Amino acid sequence: MSEEAWHEARLIPTSGINGAQEQEKRATSALLAVMGAVPEFSKALLSPLGAPARVPATYIEVPFDLSGKKVIPDGLIRVTRGSKTWTALVEVKTGKNELQTEQLDNYLDVARGEGFDALITISNEVPSLPGVHPTPVDKRKLRKVQIFHWSWSYVLSTAIVQKEHRGISDPDQAWILGELIRYLEHDRSGALEFDDMGPNWVSIRDAVAAGTLRANDKVAPEVIARFDALLQYLALRLGRRLGIDVSQVVDRKSATNPTAYLADRMNDLAANGTLTGSLRIPNAVGHLVVTADLRANLITSHVELDAPKEGRQTTRVNWLLRQLRDAPDSARVESFAVRSRTGNAELLSVAREDPKLLAPDPSKELRSFRVAMDSKAGAKRGSGQGSFIDSVVKSVDQFYGEVMQNLKAWTPTAPKMRPEVPAAEDGLRSVSLSSQDGPASSAP
């Protein structure tokens, strides 16, 4: 038998998984065991939750009594530092399984009764906004216990960033974390990528295209939430490739007045047929803005950046064009002048030939630029070729890789020192503050 047909032994095998329950047990045990074995990984996951920076003790299927009823959370994490102990229950779902409100309410009651600090849920559900739990629970149960949610995409992204970019000090621990990554990336693990725009996607998309969607539609908010969840997934995916924490830009209004925020999004979808969101990428020139135009069937990725504050207007345009030398000709560049509501837009191929088209009036000072790329939107609600999700992912990857990562913000030239001038016979230099006054007159 050829060695090519042999299967390499794995620390966490994917073979032999039968049914969703076994899939959840294996995923829970694998994740919690690796958290206990790789301190850098557990710290990356638990420190944002307020846990002490120590190696956790982890357990699976810990039974508790709740008013005479036996409840068994999937796991428990305990971190001790000195006299302080931080404890969290863990509930896990894999595949298409979703978290259940009644089950979470029971675990919150257990945590409160036992004096635990938190409940951590893990599933393939991606929250629509950072810090928002995908499953509604009784808020009265959160007075003494916090609830946190990790999508499997978040867990996988954290593991990859920690291993490949931030580093693991111990080689054996790095190998262990690599085995967890390999396991979670396998289809049979039940840790899925974001792959569905929801059951109402097609009907809402068709209503927008036909111009019949109303701003008070009952199911459109679910599609808006799915798009925001897609942005969360895009942030995790891009951060995984860049090795940094990419995040969704959250409108302040969404936190202070979520009802009004949703109404604005609904009006925009009904009136303009667009869904829009932004990603914050550390050290990038600006936010990466993603717009899905469901009427035009287009995905647009763009970034805005300030124009230089000095030089002629065409000089400022050429400053940008030099940075776009490797960008595709199909990219679009827009320029905006001070105190002007409209701008001048040209394809990059045209602007390269005649930069003056972006600054037709030399007397109007350029304020900012916008660089954008359009691509065709997929139609299918799921993932794969021809899907809306994949078309958005491809648009973001291409725009950042071919355009945005090459852009730098303008910085003014450092001031130059004036050369020293030899002193004149009267002891003054031409650059002295008093050199314009002439020699002092003698007293009468």
CORCOR-V146600 format. One record per backbone hydrogen bond with DSSP energy under -1.0 kcal/mol. CO is the residue of the C=O (numbers start at 1). NH is the residue of the N-H. If there is no record, write none. Layout:
CO;NH, CO;NH
This chain:
2;5, 3;6, 19;23, 20;24, 21;25, 22;26, 23;27, 24;28, 25;29, 26;30, 27;31, 28;32, 29;33, 30;34, 31;35, 32;36, 33;37, 34;38, 38;42, 39;43, 40;44, 41;45, 42;46, 43;47, 46;49, 46;51, 47;50, 52;54, 57;78, 59;76, 64;71, 66;69, 69;66, 71;64, 74;61, 75;90, 76;59, 77;88, 78;57, 79;86, 81;84, 84;81, 86;79, 87;117, 87;118, 88;77, 89;120, 90;75, 91;122, 94;97, 100;104, 101;105, 102;106, 103;107, 104;108, 105;109, 106;110, 107;111, 108;112, 109;113, 110;114, 111;116, 117;146, 118;89, 119;148, 120;91, 121;150, 122;93, 123;152, 129;132, 138;141, 139;142, 146;119, 148;121, 150;123, 151;155, 152;156, 153;157, 154;158, 155;159, 156;160, 157;161, 158;162, 159;163, 160;164, 161;165, 161;166, 162;167, 170;174, 171;175, 172;176, 173;177, 174;178, 175;179, 176;180, 177;181, 178;182, 179;183, 180;184, 181;185, 183;186, 186;189, 190;95, 190;192, 198;201, 200;204, 201;205, 202;206, 203;207, 204;208, 205;209, 206;210, 207;212, 214;217, 220;224, 221;225, 222;226, 223;227, 224;228, 225;229, 226;230, 227;231, 228;232, 229;233, 230;234, 231;235, 232;236, 233;237, 234;238, 235;239, 236;240, 237;241, 238;242, 239;243, 239;244, 244;246, 247;280, 251;254, 252;256, 253;257, 257;261, 258;262, 259;263, 260;264, 261;265, 262;266, 263;267, 264;268, 265;269, 266;270, 267;271, 268;272, 273;294, 275;292, 277;290, 278;249, 279;288, 280;247, 281;284, 288;279, 289;302, 290;277, 291;300, 292;275, 293;297, 293;298, 297;377, 298;293, 299;375, 300;291, 301;373, 302;289, 303;371, 305;369, 312;316, 313;317, 314;318, 315;319, 316;320, 317;321, 318;322, 322;325, 324;327, 328;331, 329;349, 331;348, 332;372, 333;346, 334;370, 335;344, 336;367, 336;368, 337;340, 344;335, 346;333, 347;351, 348;352, 350;354, 354;357, 355;358, 356;359, 361;364, 365;338, 367;307, 368;336, 369;305, 370;334, 371;303, 372;332, 373;301, 375;299, 380;388, 381;197, 384;387, 386;379, 386;380, 387;391, 388;392, 389;393, 390;394, 391;395, 392;396, 393;397, 394;398, 395;399, 396;400, 397;401, 398;402, 399;403, 399;404, 400;405, 403;406, 404;407, 424;427, 428;424, 429;432, 432;435, 434;437
